[in-house]
Amino acid sequence: MKKLLFALLFLIGTSFSIMAQATDKSTVCPATLFGTWRLDMPQRGNVMLTSYFIIRPKNDLFEGTIVINNAVDLSFSKPRMEGDEAVFSTDWNRDYRLKMTGDKLKVVIAHTNKPWEEGAAYRVPESETRPPTIIQLPAKTIVSANGLAQTPPMGWNSWNHFAERVTDSIVRVAADKLVSSGLAALGYVYVTIDDCWQGKRDLNGNIVPNEKFPNMKELADYIHARGLKFGIYSSPGPLTCGGYIGSYGYEEQDAKTYASWGVDYLKFDWCSAARVYTTEQLQATYQKMGAALKNCGRPIVYSVCEYGMGETWKWGPQVGANLWRTTGDIQDNWKSMSDIGFSQSSLAPYAGPGHWNDPDMLQVGNGGMTNTEYRTHFSLWCLLAAPLMAGNDLNAMSAETLAILGNKEAIAINQDALGKQATQIVKQGDIQIWARELKNGSMAVGLFNTGLTDVTVTLNFSDLKLVGKQKVRDLWLHKNLGRFKSKFNAKVDSHGVVFLKICK
Ligand code: GLA
């Protein structure tokens, strides 16, 4: 019996050690993986993206770099073996899985925000990759104001709803719908193609759109023919956030190309500039394109997109910017929207005619929030004198969404000529009151409830430095509520707003 138990223990022990060996083995990176591999991966719009994987041994594992389009290099992070797959991440929203199949390297790329991609890389000499060229930046100067965007720019942008799926026809439909819905007449005039329109540079270095955009000039003409304006997107880095070609080293040339197409608005997104410039160089980098736009022969609104880095609000106007992002990307949910929107108070002094804080584009109508929350989103953006860039599918817009985006009285607050951004004047638990002064001496006030239950909010006129009876109008009910002495009470729904004008 004892013998049997011994044999059993021995057997268990051996199988454990075999298993351990097997796992051990799989934590060692096979030498066949080391070297330089080239992966040609077609992107949407028939753009080829070439990546080199330079893989070196490190202890039993590996380390390495990906060089994309000979311009951006990303180091591997968290390299590990999972079975016979070499797995690592990069700080660019991607996870990679590599596996030898014959003499090729199978590459699977998992993105956080789009479907995974797969390709086969082949071995090349490391000399085929080049280090990125370093471009000199200009000395600090002042780019004089272009006189545009005297009120916050309004329009539609493809990113929040269509992202990399944007096409010429989607943009044309959006332009048509802005007009037929009546939104254009309310001020939504900029129709902007965000990322993913770029193809390659021709032999003269001119940027050529990808096959989804057969003719940019004709698209611009189509938009202009409807009384609208045309916006486009690029990056000061070699690549855009979506991995398409940026304006790195081609700033002047691109600005001229945009002017020749009839572009009226440029969103210039930091993205891969982080690979070639430091954050201290943000101002010089944006100044370079600001000057290029100023000299391109066409008035172009300049939208700086740097996710709130580098205190851009302090120098934005000096580089010719009309707006700059104050935050990371907005997501279509209450937390993201409210975290962004309710954190903007301290930036109010930096907004004014010609230069605006941009807490990112609207998510109204994209489906991730309730209509109550979208009304809060829209009211807050109006109070903040934020650019109003609709980001929904205008072709499938509900009546409620149209009523929110098309609230004339709310838009009038946003577009008030004084250009004063609201500040938070009361915060008590879940209650917040924000207010801004208007050109004719009236005030716009938002009573917000960020909590989970409905509450009654009291607005004391003394908090607005107003004395005597005040005439109160509700900007969502489109109704005068009467004259009130010293204070006004209102029930505010959970996550809701009561948006008021205290009329002069
Ligand atoms: C960044 C910007 C977004 C959008 C995408 C496009 O994330 O902040 O607004 O332009 O890039 O890739």
Boltz pocket constraint, residues with backbone or C-beta under 6 A from the ligand:
constraints:
  - pocket:
      binder: B
      contacts: [[A, 159], [A, 194], [A, 195], [A, 240], [A, 241], [A, 242], [A, 269], [A, 305], [A, 328], [A, 329]]
      max_distance: 6.0
